[in-house]
Amino acid sequence: MKKSWLKAILLLPFNVTVIIPTLLLWYTDYQWCIPSISQIILGIMLFCGGLGLFIKTTLLFHKVGQGTLSPLAPPKRLIIKGPYKRVRNPMLLGILCILLSEALLFSSSCIFIYTLIFFVVNCIYFKTVEEKRLIKRFGQDYIVYRDSVPMWLPDFHGKRRVK
């Protein structure tokens, strides 16, 4: 299980947050410049928040869901604990925060555009593919969860929370 867990992290989020942004900077002849102090502060906050959210949700996939973030070994149980009580895709929100932090810290419009494209592609994927798979795997439990918890914007007030 540990091997598949590590492999899933290296194949998916590592490629999305490290390899692809590095290649974008490399192939666009990026010239590094010192970002403003506000970019540095916001970038560090987004990075730390995104990394923390990613780690927390990955651990929940392993401990509660008994699976990995890979589609080849998905969670066996529906996770509605921790950040999943507030938003349906907190792991992806963590990845998006990391990408936005990179766009800020490198002052890269290319990484920012990549982040937007990544978000749109995932919106389409979740609505057309992933949600159907989750309904098939978890049935009515997922439908209740989907109807109670927002997809992208966390519900911090607890008005629409699943129990």
Short mmCIF file of the C-alpha atoms (twelve columns), coordinates in Angstrom:
data_MODEL
# 
_entry.id   MODEL 
# 
loop_
_atom_site.group_PDB 
_atom_site.id 
_atom_site.type_symbol 
_atom_site.label_atom_id 
_atom_site.label_alt_id 
_atom_site.label_comp_id 
_atom_site.label_asym_id 
_atom_site.label_seq_id 
_atom_site.Cartn_x 
_atom_site.Cartn_y 
_atom_site.Cartn_z 
_atom_site.pdbx_PDB_model_num 
ATOM 1   C CA . MET A 1   0.000   0.000  0.000   1 
ATOM 2   C CA . LYS A 2   2.837   2.432  0.853   1 
ATOM 3   C CA . LYS A 3   4.432   1.857  -2.542  1 
ATOM 4   C CA . SER A 4   1.208   2.595  -4.450  1 
ATOM 5   C CA . TRP A 5   0.574   5.615  -2.205  1 
ATOM 6   C CA . LEU A 6   4.018   7.093  -2.938  1 
ATOM 7   C CA . LYS A 7   3.701   6.266  -6.639  1 
ATOM 8   C CA . ALA A 8   0.332   8.059  -6.823  1 
ATOM 9   C CA . ILE A 9   1.826   11.195 -5.231  1 
ATOM 10  C CA . LEU A 10  4.832   11.168 -7.539  1 
ATOM 11  C CA . LEU A 11  2.772   10.551 -10.669 1 
ATOM 12  C CA . LEU A 12  -0.076  12.992 -10.121 1 
ATOM 13  C CA . PRO A 13  0.496   16.007 -7.842  1 
ATOM 14  C CA . PHE A 14  4.288   16.072 -8.205  1 
ATOM 15  C CA . ASN A 15  3.973   16.271 -11.989 1 
ATOM 16  C CA . VAL A 16  1.242   18.913 -11.780 1 
ATOM 17  C CA . THR A 17  2.973   21.150 -9.217  1 
ATOM 18  C CA . VAL A 18  6.672   20.634 -9.946  1 
ATOM 19  C CA . ILE A 19  7.468   19.073 -13.319 1 
ATOM 20  C CA . ILE A 20  4.957   20.916 -15.527 1 
ATOM 21  C CA . PRO A 21  5.574   24.372 -13.978 1 
ATOM 22  C CA . THR A 22  9.340   23.805 -14.293 1 
ATOM 23  C CA . LEU A 23  8.948   22.868 -17.948 1 
ATOM 24  C CA . LEU A 24  6.729   25.905 -18.541 1 
ATOM 25  C CA . LEU A 25  9.370   28.193 -17.063 1 
ATOM 26  C CA . TRP A 26  12.125  26.448 -18.998 1 
ATOM 27  C CA . TYR A 27  10.421  26.518 -22.393 1 
ATOM 28  C CA . THR A 28  9.119   30.083 -22.102 1 
ATOM 29  C CA . ASP A 29  12.620  31.472 -21.463 1 
ATOM 30  C CA . TYR A 30  11.546  32.658 -18.041 1 
ATOM 31  C CA . GLN A 31  13.688  35.408 -16.545 1 
ATOM 32  C CA . TRP A 32  13.546  35.377 -12.764 1 
ATOM 33  C CA . CYS A 33  12.831  38.648 -11.015 1 
ATOM 34  C CA . ILE A 34  12.346  39.427 -7.366  1 
ATOM 35  C CA . PRO A 35  8.607   39.442 -6.603  1 
ATOM 36  C CA . SER A 36  7.062   42.189 -4.500  1 
ATOM 37  C CA . ILE A 37  6.792   41.669 -0.757  1 
ATOM 38  C CA . SER A 38  3.023   41.240 -1.059  1 
ATOM 39  C CA . GLN A 39  3.528   38.521 -3.697  1 
ATOM 40  C CA . ILE A 40  6.039   36.781 -1.436  1 
ATOM 41  C CA . ILE A 41  3.752   36.902 1.615   1 
ATOM 42  C CA . LEU A 42  0.638   35.793 -0.285  1 
ATOM 43  C CA . GLY A 43  2.642   33.159 -2.187  1 
ATOM 44  C CA . ILE A 44  4.041   31.668 1.022   1 
ATOM 45  C CA . MET A 45  0.592   31.678 2.654   1 
ATOM 46  C CA . LEU A 46  -0.978  29.955 -0.366  1 
ATOM 47  C CA . PHE A 47  1.854   27.429 -0.563  1 
ATOM 48  C CA . CYS A 48  1.708   26.513 3.138   1 
ATOM 49  C CA . GLY A 49  -2.095  26.348 3.132   1 
ATOM 50  C CA . GLY A 50  -2.167  24.316 -0.067  1 
ATOM 51  C CA . LEU A 51  0.523   21.906 1.069   1 
ATOM 52  C CA . GLY A 52  -1.156  21.461 4.458   1 
ATOM 53  C CA . LEU A 53  -4.506  20.795 2.799   1 
ATOM 54  C CA . PHE A 54  -2.929  18.341 0.368   1 
ATOM 55  C CA . ILE A 55  -1.155  16.434 3.154   1 
ATOM 56  C CA . LYS A 56  -4.285  16.325 5.349   1 
ATOM 57  C CA . THR A 57  -6.506  15.061 2.526   1 
ATOM 58  C CA . THR A 58  -3.948  12.531 1.319   1 
ATOM 59  C CA . LEU A 59  -3.731  11.106 4.837   1 
ATOM 60  C CA . LEU A 60  -7.540  10.933 5.003   1 
ATOM 61  C CA . PHE A 61  -7.563  9.022  1.693   1 
ATOM 62  C CA . HIS A 62  -5.140  6.539  3.232   1 
ATOM 63  C CA . LYS A 63  -6.517  6.218  6.786   1 
ATOM 64  C CA . VAL A 64  -10.262 6.734  6.366   1 
ATOM 65  C CA . GLY A 65  -10.822 5.919  2.707   1 
ATOM 66  C CA . GLN A 66  -8.342  3.035  2.665   1 
ATOM 67  C CA . GLY A 67  -7.015  4.008  -0.747  1 
ATOM 68  C CA . THR A 68  -4.824  6.426  -2.640  1 
ATOM 69  C CA . LEU A 69  -5.402  9.477  -4.788  1 
ATOM 70  C CA . SER A 70  -4.703  7.358  -7.862  1 
ATOM 71  C CA . PRO A 71  -7.679  6.244  -9.942  1 
ATOM 72  C CA . LEU A 72  -6.018  2.805  -9.979  1 
ATOM 73  C CA . ALA A 73  -6.401  2.416  -6.192  1 
ATOM 74  C CA . PRO A 74  -9.186  4.815  -5.169  1 
ATOM 75  C CA . PRO A 75  -10.591 5.034  -1.642  1 
ATOM 76  C CA . LYS A 76  -12.891 2.187  -0.668  1 
ATOM 77  C CA . ARG A 77  -14.923 4.389  1.680   1 
ATOM 78  C CA . LEU A 78  -16.529 7.776  1.145   1 
ATOM 79  C CA . ILE A 79  -14.609 10.423 3.079   1 
ATOM 80  C CA . ILE A 80  -16.702 13.123 4.736   1 
ATOM 81  C CA . LYS A 81  -14.339 14.034 7.577   1 
ATOM 82  C CA . GLY A 82  -11.993 16.965 8.011   1 
ATOM 83  C CA . PRO A 83  -11.935 19.348 5.050   1 
ATOM 84  C CA . TYR A 84  -14.332 17.055 3.171   1 
ATOM 85  C CA . LYS A 85  -17.090 18.257 5.525   1 
ATOM 86  C CA . ARG A 86  -16.765 21.739 4.025   1 
ATOM 87  C CA . VAL A 87  -15.904 21.147 0.363   1 
ATOM 88  C CA . ARG A 88  -15.965 18.137 -1.961  1 
ATOM 89  C CA . ASN A 89  -12.570 18.681 -3.584  1 
ATOM 90  C CA . PRO A 90  -10.188 19.932 -0.885  1 
ATOM 91  C CA . MET A 91  -7.226  17.975 -2.254  1 
ATOM 92  C CA . LEU A 92  -7.529  19.726 -5.579  1 
ATOM 93  C CA . LEU A 93  -7.979  23.074 -3.817  1 
ATOM 94  C CA . GLY A 94  -4.657  22.400 -2.109  1 
ATOM 95  C CA . ILE A 95  -3.011  21.734 -5.470  1 
ATOM 96  C CA . LEU A 96  -4.564  24.912 -6.917  1 
ATOM 97  C CA . CYS A 97  -3.225  26.942 -3.978  1 
ATOM 98  C CA . ILE A 98  0.261   25.537 -4.575  1 
ATOM 99  C CA . LEU A 99  0.051   26.414 -8.287  1 
ATOM 100 C CA . LEU A 100 -1.186  29.938 -7.518  1 
ATOM 101 C CA . SER A 101 1.675   30.363 -5.048  1 
ATOM 102 C CA . GLU A 102 4.132   29.367 -7.771  1 
ATOM 103 C CA . ALA A 103 2.577   31.861 -10.193 1 
ATOM 104 C CA . LEU A 104 3.001   34.596 -7.559  1 
ATOM 105 C CA . LEU A 105 6.470   33.651 -6.336  1 
ATOM 106 C CA . PHE A 106 7.835   33.324 -9.868  1 
ATOM 107 C CA . SER A 107 5.752   36.247 -11.204 1 
ATOM 108 C CA . SER A 108 4.742   33.904 -13.996 1 
ATOM 109 C CA . SER A 109 1.668   34.585 -16.088 1 
ATOM 110 C CA . CYS A 110 2.382   31.280 -17.838 1 
ATOM 111 C CA . ILE A 111 1.960   29.290 -14.596 1 
ATOM 112 C CA . PHE A 112 -1.144  31.357 -13.784 1 
ATOM 113 C CA . ILE A 113 -2.712  30.496 -17.158 1 
ATOM 114 C CA . TYR A 114 -1.733  26.843 -16.659 1 
ATOM 115 C CA . THR A 115 -3.465  26.957 -13.245 1 
ATOM 116 C CA . LEU A 116 -6.655  28.323 -14.814 1 
ATOM 117 C CA . ILE A 117 -6.597  25.663 -17.535 1 
ATOM 118 C CA . PHE A 118 -5.924  22.957 -14.931 1 
ATOM 119 C CA . PHE A 119 -8.915  24.187 -12.897 1 
ATOM 120 C CA . VAL A 120 -11.291 24.281 -15.897 1 
ATOM 121 C CA . VAL A 121 -10.219 20.819 -17.073 1 
ATOM 122 C CA . ASN A 122 -10.808 19.444 -13.564 1 
ATOM 123 C CA . CYS A 123 -14.233 21.116 -13.344 1 
ATOM 124 C CA . ILE A 124 -15.232 19.390 -16.557 1 
ATOM 125 C CA . TYR A 125 -13.662 16.082 -15.501 1 
ATOM 126 C CA . PHE A 126 -15.354 16.056 -12.081 1 
ATOM 127 C CA . LYS A 127 -18.778 16.842 -13.499 1 
ATOM 128 C CA . THR A 128 -18.633 14.460 -16.466 1 
ATOM 129 C CA . VAL A 129 -16.527 11.539 -15.190 1 
ATOM 130 C CA . GLU A 130 -15.607 11.546 -11.505 1 
ATOM 131 C CA . GLU A 131 -19.054 12.214 -10.060 1 
ATOM 132 C CA . LYS A 132 -20.534 9.355  -12.103 1 
ATOM 133 C CA . ARG A 133 -17.848 7.005  -10.783 1 
ATOM 134 C CA . LEU A 134 -18.478 8.140  -7.204  1 
ATOM 135 C CA . ILE A 135 -22.224 7.595  -7.564  1 
ATOM 136 C CA . LYS A 136 -21.548 4.131  -8.960  1 
ATOM 137 C CA . ARG A 137 -19.108 3.333  -6.135  1 
ATOM 138 C CA . PHE A 138 -20.903 4.923  -3.149  1 
ATOM 139 C CA . GLY A 139 -24.506 5.232  -4.363  1 
ATOM 140 C CA . GLN A 140 -27.019 7.260  -2.380  1 
ATOM 141 C CA . ASP A 141 -24.414 8.209  0.247   1 
ATOM 142 C CA . TYR A 142 -22.450 10.146 -2.360  1 
ATOM 143 C CA . ILE A 143 -25.599 11.752 -3.808  1 
ATOM 144 C CA . VAL A 144 -26.559 13.067 -0.356  1 
ATOM 145 C CA . TYR A 145 -22.975 14.266 0.165   1 
ATOM 146 C CA . ARG A 146 -22.851 15.914 -3.273  1 
ATOM 147 C CA . ASP A 147 -26.129 17.712 -2.636  1 
ATOM 148 C CA . SER A 148 -25.037 18.872 0.837   1 
ATOM 149 C CA . VAL A 149 -21.450 20.020 0.325   1 
ATOM 150 C CA . PRO A 150 -20.232 22.586 -2.230  1 
ATOM 151 C CA . MET A 151 -17.831 21.474 -4.946  1 
ATOM 152 C CA . TRP A 152 -15.224 24.259 -4.832  1 
ATOM 153 C CA . LEU A 153 -15.980 27.046 -2.342  1 
ATOM 154 C CA . PRO A 154 -15.719 25.775 1.239   1 
ATOM 155 C CA . ASP A 155 -18.737 26.249 3.476   1 
ATOM 156 C CA . PHE A 156 -17.166 27.707 6.623   1 
ATOM 157 C CA . HIS A 157 -20.511 28.575 8.185   1 
ATOM 158 C CA . GLY A 158 -21.738 24.989 8.265   1 
ATOM 159 C CA . LYS A 159 -25.087 25.820 6.684   1 
ATOM 160 C CA . ARG A 160 -24.793 23.115 4.017   1 
ATOM 161 C CA . ARG A 161 -22.850 20.417 5.771   1 
ATOM 162 C CA . VAL A 162 -23.229 16.678 5.637   1 
ATOM 163 C CA . LYS A 163 -23.432 14.834 8.958   1 
# 
